[in-house]
Amino acid sequence: MAREDTWAAGERYEPYVGRWSRLVAREFVAGLALPAGSDWLDVGCGTGALTRTIAEYAAPRSVRGIDRSPEFIAYARAHGVDARVRFDVGDAEALPVEDSTVDAAVSALVLNFLARPDVALREMQRAVRAGGIVAIYVWDYADGMQLMRRFWDAAGALDPGARQQDEGVRFPLCRPEPLRRLFTDAALDDVDVASIDVPTVFRDFDDYWSPFLGGQGPAPGYAMSLDDARRDALRERLRSNLPTEPDGSIRLTARAWCARGRVRR
């Protein structure tokens, strides 16, 4: 039986994927090219990686981050001191936001975890003024998000039952065409889907492995569900298969698929 994914501890999430999401977020925000003074909404803001990137690089008038996890919101508030930024607890499928109040509604690494991503996308669209932007990015779990792909390939080799937890299997929205269909079905204009690739360089094997012990998300949740012997076997299989440089570092890449569309005027 599939386990429920855990998203609560910001200090454990950050070393797992938060640090890599920030690298994608910079290119993502730059590519949207919204004018300074825009109002932004970050849906499923988590620990605030994308929210803070918007505040730092996009010269917004306001940024509001919304997430259903009170623990993540508490972390984001503690690490996002900026008068333009506000964080609130809320549901992506029923946003506590008035109609047509922002210039852009964005979301990072969230849409494929929702039971009804089409509803969340319509909610984002509802919040955006005519002519504004709805945009998201998700990891390419099936292929290009190598730190997770390597994990699940190793886990599946040792335990065929791990496949039901593999994000590359679970989430069709980790591929460009389903993402494009989702956006076009929402009647957004000028829909575009593109990839962003960023380096994920780990100092050593422990820097790669330790975040999987934090229990935040499917792969760490699976790792922590194993008994000590099975977890040790998984760790050693990964250690032997990862590409390790002479200095001990591990150099992988992470690909995110980004989708955007414009709200009709």
Rosetta blueprint (number, residue, H / E / L):
1 M L
2 A L
3 R L
4 E L
5 D L
6 T L
7 W L
8 A L
9 A L
10 G H
11 E H
12 R H
13 Y H
14 E H
15 P H
16 Y H
17 V H
18 G H
19 R H
20 W H
21 S H
22 R H
23 L H
24 V H
25 A H
26 R H
27 E H
28 F H
29 V H
30 A H
31 G H
32 L H
33 A L
34 L L
35 P L
36 A L
37 G L
38 S L
39 D E
40 W E
41 L E
42 D E
43 V E
44 G L
45 C L
46 G L
47 T L
48 G L
49 A H
50 L H
51 T H
52 R H
53 T H
54 I H
55 A H
56 E H
57 Y H
58 A L
59 A L
60 P L
61 R L
62 S E
63 V E
64 R E
65 G E
66 I E
67 D E
68 R L
69 S L
70 P H
71 E H
72 F H
73 I H
74 A H
75 Y H
76 A H
77 R H
78 A H
79 H L
80 G L
81 V L
82 D L
83 A L
84 R L
85 V E
86 R E
87 F E
88 D E
89 V E
90 G L
91 D E
92 A L
93 E L
94 A E
95 L L
96 P L
97 V L
98 E L
99 D L
100 S L
101 T L
102 V E
103 D E
104 A E
105 A E
106 V E
107 S E
108 A E
109 L L
110 V L
111 L H
112 N H
113 F H
114 L L
115 A L
116 R L
117 P H
118 D H
119 V H
120 A H
121 L H
122 R H
123 E H
124 M H
125 Q H
126 R H
127 A H
128 V E
129 R E
130 A E
131 G E
132 G E
133 I E
134 V E
135 A E
136 I E
137 Y E
138 V E
139 W E
140 D L
141 Y L
142 A L
143 D L
144 G L
145 M L
146 Q H
147 L H
148 M H
149 R H
150 R H
151 F H
152 W H
153 D H
154 A H
155 A H
156 G H
157 A H
158 L H
159 D L
160 P H
161 G H
162 A H
163 R H
164 Q H
165 Q H
166 D L
167 E H
168 G H
169 V H
170 R H
171 F L
172 P H
173 L H
174 C H
175 R L
176 P H
177 E H
178 P H
179 L H
180 R H
181 R H
182 L H
183 F H
184 T H
185 D H
186 A L
187 A L
188 L L
189 D E
190 D E
191 V E
192 D E
193 V E
194 A E
195 S E
196 I E
197 D E
198 V E
199 P E
200 T E
201 V E
202 F E
203 R L
204 D L
205 F H
206 D H
207 D H
208 Y H
209 W H
210 S H
211 P H
212 F H
213 L H
214 G L
215 G L
216 Q L
217 G L
218 P H
219 A H
220 P H
221 G H
222 Y H
223 A H
224 M H
225 S H
226 L L
227 D L
228 D H
229 A H
230 R H
231 R H
232 D H
233 A H
234 L H
235 R H
236 E H
237 R H
238 L H
239 R H
240 S H
241 N H
242 L L
243 P L
244 T E
245 E L
246 P L
247 D L
248 G L
249 S L
250 I E
251 R E
252 L E
253 T E
254 A E
255 R E
256 A E
257 W E
258 C E
259 A E
260 R E
261 G E
262 R E
263 V L
264 R L
265 R L
